[in-house]
Amino acid sequence: MYFNTLKEIIINKPDCLKNYLKDLMPLYFNQSSSENEAIRNIVAESIGKLFITYPMEIGPSLTQAFQTNDLGMQIMCTKSFKYSAHIGTESSHF
């Protein structure tokens, strides 16, 4: 429920999370190895949506996470980019 609530905040008012990105990203990255696929998908979607608003702030940590040897982390990062590309093409940001 916590991750769903965060996702709703990201969808509706992502600007309010800027001060919390340094706390959120490690929390999200820790969930990349969750046994619950629904949580992994919510995390990837949330990161992708955050990337639309904060590409400079979270881009480096995503790149670093993608370059780890952790397959779960790599999959989560790949999915997050998929969500950001899909959302970005529908968004008025581009």
C-alpha positions, 0 to 999 in steps of 0.5 A, a space after each residue: 500500500 505504501 508504494 501505491 500511495 507513493 506512485 499516486 503522489 508521483 502521478 499527481 504531484 511529483 514536484 513535492 517529492 524533490 526533497 525526498 529523492 535521496 531517500 526514495 531512490 535507495 528504498 526503491 532500489 532495495 525493492 528490486 529483489 522483492 519476491 513480490 512481482 507487483 511491488 517490483 512493477 510498481 517500483 519500476 513504474 514509479 521510478 520511470 515516472 519520477 525520471 520524467 520530472 527529475 532526469 538530472 537528479 535520478 539519472 546518475 543513480 539509475 545508470 549506476 544501478 543498471 551497471 551492477 551485477 544484480 540482475 534484479 536491479 538491471 531488470 528494474 532499471 530497464 523496466 523503469 526506462 520503458 515506463 519513462 519512455 512510454 509516459 514521456 511520449 504521451 506527456 506534455 513535457 516533450 
